[in-house]
Amino acid sequence: MPSLFPTPASTPREWRAGARRSWWAAALFCGWLLLSLWLPASARASFGERVDYTLTNQAGKDFHGQDLSETSFAGAVARQANFDAADLHGAIFTQGAFAGASFRGAILSDVLMDRVDFTGADFSGALLRGVIASGSGFAGATVTDADFSGAILDRADQVALCRKASGRHPVTGVETRLSLGC
């Protein structure tokens, strides 16, 4: 593959071809730099710049109504935190501690929540479609009006949640027991 930068060549023609490639590479970089400076900050932020809460202590914090989609809470401690009505679509909760946290009305679709402690958490009215929650603990969790359609849960958690499941998700209209496969 030819280099983007001129190298000692055996003929002047080969050197000129390398110089042209270098010029184009520099021009493309400058164009990208100028374009990125002209974009408003909100547009630049939409290109995946999210706060990373990995391995942090968020115990008792209030995230009510925030857009936290695709945010990482991997290994985070968020006991008693408030995530009510928050958009957590596509977030990562792997190995986190969310005991007693509230997710009332939150969007948790496609969240990776494997090996997470959700002891006593409140998922009332939450949308948990497509979550992967293998190895997680839901002891004492409230799931009234939640939608678990397409969720991957350990069989023991599924059975335990089915004992307490009731209601119908307010947006999707799916019965909680049906979404859990009870």
Long-range contacts (C-beta under 8 A, 24 or more apart in sequence): 53-78, 69-107, 105-170, 125-169, 125-170, 127-169, 127-171, 127-172, 129-172, 133-157, 143-176, 143-180, 144-176, 145-169, 145-170, 145-176, 146-176, 146-179, 147-171, 147-172, 147-174, 147-176, 147-179, 148-176, 148-179, 148-180, 149-174, 149-179, 151-179, 151-180, 153-180, 158-182
